[in-house]
Amino acid sequence: MRLQGKTIIVTGAGNGIGEGIAKRLAEEGAAIVVNDIDAKGGQRVADEIRAAGGRVRYVQADVTRSADMKRLIDEAVAHHGRLDVMVNNAGWTHRNQSALTVSEDEFDRCYAVNVKSIYLSTLHAVPVFRSQGGGSFINIASTAGVRPRPGLTWYNGSKGAAIITSKSLAAEFGPDNIRVNCINPVMNPSTGLGESFAGGELTEERLARFRATIPLGRFSTALDVANAALYLASDEAAFISGVCIEVDGARCV
């Protein structure tokens, strides 16, 4: 198994991409800490991983609050003895609309969930990684941070911030043997944010129009993203840091 002996936190793992990442990494032998603010979803995913023979623990925490992030990381170390990988997957978007009509509260939430969570995980996980001689962050950003389009301006900006922040962290903490990488998925309609991205109901017309912009002709799946995360979490990626992997069927080309 490619992740045997590793402990990995996956935030926002109560559904969608985070769920797919947590389950895939568990299949490869990692001890998983499932995090989600939604206790019902998070516990369900943890129970399903456990039923499949995986090692798992669910921790409810709000990744935009420093005390919660510290508790999440502390519980992972206390329960499993170490922390090897921090997957910052939790994300949020405002509805597709004019940049002028997004409320201040929506703007603040977008940056809190998509950017501040990376700041807080850095504050609390880096000391743990340093004490162990290294570790890895995997930040789930978006193709929106590479190839922005109208209607999601503030979300696009938050994901662009996640990307450049990841690169800067990789440069700063490389001497501590801490790797920092990004994954940029293209839209996945099955996540809870699909209608917000689209600005309305996911009609076949809307889906077809967006699908036509992806050269490989389909949307991303949770497994697509999870397989990229598996590589970045594994020892096979030991010399990979500061990169962004577009999981997008060539949309950003």
N, C-alpha and C positions, 0 to 999 in steps of 0.2 A: 504493500500500500504506500502511496506516494506521500502521505501526510502523517504516517504513524508517529506517535509521540508528540505531535504538535497540538497546542491549545489555541483556538481561534474564536474571536468574538465576531459576530455578524450583526450589525445594527439594522433595524428595520426589517427583521427577518420573519415577521408574522404573516407575510404574504408575498406574492409576486417575485421579483428578482431576488430579494433577500432570502426568501424561502428556498428558492432554487439553489442559491449559493450554499446555504447552510446544509442542505441535504446532500449536495454533491461532495462537499468537503468532508462531511461525515462518512460518506461511502468510501473515501480514501483514507480513513483511519484517524482523522483529527477528532479531538475532543472539542465539541462545539458549545459555545455560549450563545444561545439565541436571545437577542434583545429586541423588544418592540414595546412601544408605549401602550399598545393594545394587548392587554393580558390574555384575552380569549384567543386571538390569533397566534401570539407568541407561544402560549402553552400548547396549543394544537400542534404547531410545527415541532416543538420539542418532544411531545408525546409520540409523534409519527417517526421521528428519528430514533427514539428509544425503542419503539416497536420493531424497527428494522435492524436493531442490533447495535445502534450507534451509542456513543457516549455523549451526553448532552445535559445542559442545565439551562433553564429559562430565567432571565433576570429582567424584570420590568424596570425601565429607566427612561427618562426624558433626556435625549442626547443634547439638548440645548441648555441644560443646567449643569453647572460644574460639579455640584455635589452628587448628582445622579451619575454622571460619567465616571467620577472617581469611584463611586460604589460599584458600578458595573465592572470596572477593571479590577478593583480589589477583590470582588467576589470570584472573578475568574481565576485569579492567582491563588486565593485561599482554597478554592475547591479543587483545582487541577494542578496547583504547584508552580505554574508558570504561565506566561502569555507569549505566544510566538507571532501571531498575526492579528492585526486589527483591521477588519473590513468595515469601512464607513460607507454603508449602503443607504441608510435612512435618507429620504429625500422628499421634497414637496415642491409644488408649483402653483402659481396663481393661474387662473383660467386664461385661456387664449383671448386677448383683448388689447385695445390700445394701451400703450405705455402710460398714457395720461389718465386712464381710469382705474388703474390698479391702486388700491387703497394703501395707506401707509402701514397698516397692520399686516396686509398681505405681503408687502415688500419686506417688512421686518421678519416675518415668519420664514419667507423664502431664504433669506440670508442666514437666519438662525439655524435652520435645519440643514441647509446645504453647505454652509461655510463655517459657521461658529462651531458646529459639531466637530469639524476637523481640528480646529484650534483647541477645543477642550480635550479631544482624544490625544493630541500631541502633548499637551501639558501633563496629562496623567499617565500616558503609556510610555513616553520616552524614558522616564526614570526607571521603569520596570525593564525595558529593553536594555538600557545601559547596564543595569545590574546583572543581566544575563549574558551580556556580550553581544547583543544584537537583537533584531526583530524586523518586522515588516508591516507597513501600512498599505492597504489597497483601498483607494478611494473611488467610489462609483460616481463618475461625473456624467457627461452626456455629449453626444454629437452637437447638441445645442451650444456648447462652449467652444466648438471648433467652427461650425458653419451655422451661425445664428440666422433666424428668420423672423419677420415681423409677427407681433402678437404675443410673444413670450419674452419680451426684452429683459425684464428683471430676472426671470428664471435663467435666461441665457447668460446674463452677467454673473449670476451666482455660480453657474457651472464653469464659466471661464475662470472665475476666481479659484474654484476648486482645482482646476488644472494647473494654473501657474503656481498656486500655493504648494501643490504636490511636488512640482519640479524644484522649487526653492528649498523645500524641506529635504528633498533627496540630496541636494548639494550641501546643505548645512549639517545633516546628521550622518552622511556617508562615513566620516571618520569613526563614528560609533558603531559601524556595521549595521546601521539601520537603513533598510530600503523603503522607498516610497514610490508607489506607482499608481496609475489611474486606469480605469476602464471607461470607455465612452460608448454606451449602447445607443443604438437608434431606437426609435419608438417601439414599445411593446404594448399592443392594445389591451392585453389581458391584465395589466397592472391597474391598480385603483385610480391612477392619474390619467388614464387614457382620454376620458372625455374632457378633462381640463386642458390637456395638450391640444385636442382637436377643436376646443371651443364650443362643444355641443355633442349631441348624440353621435355615437360611432356608427354612422350609416355606412352601407357598403360603398356608396359614392365617395364619401370622405376617405374611407380606407383605401379605395382603389386609387384615388388621386395621390395620396401619400406614398402608397406602395410603388407607384410608377416612378418615384424619384430614387428608388433603391435598385441599383444595377442587378443584384442577385434576385430581385423580384419577390422578396418576402420580408416580413418584420422580424426583429430579433425575438428570441425566446429566452426564458430564464436560464435554460440549459446552456445556450450559447454564451451567456455572460458568466455563468458558473464555471464553464470549462476554461475560460480565460483567467478567472480568479484562481482556479486550481493550479494552473501553470505558475502564476505569479507567487502563490503561497508556497510552492514546492521548492526543494533544493535545486531543481533544474534551472530556476531563475536566480540563482545565487549572485550573479553578476549583472542582473537587470534592475536598474533603478533610475527613476526620473523619466520613465516612459509613459505614454498614453496609448493604450491599445483600443483602436476603434473597432467595435463589434457592430458593424453597420452595413454589411453587404456592399461596401464601396460607396456608400452615399456621400461621404466627405471627400472623395477623390475629385 
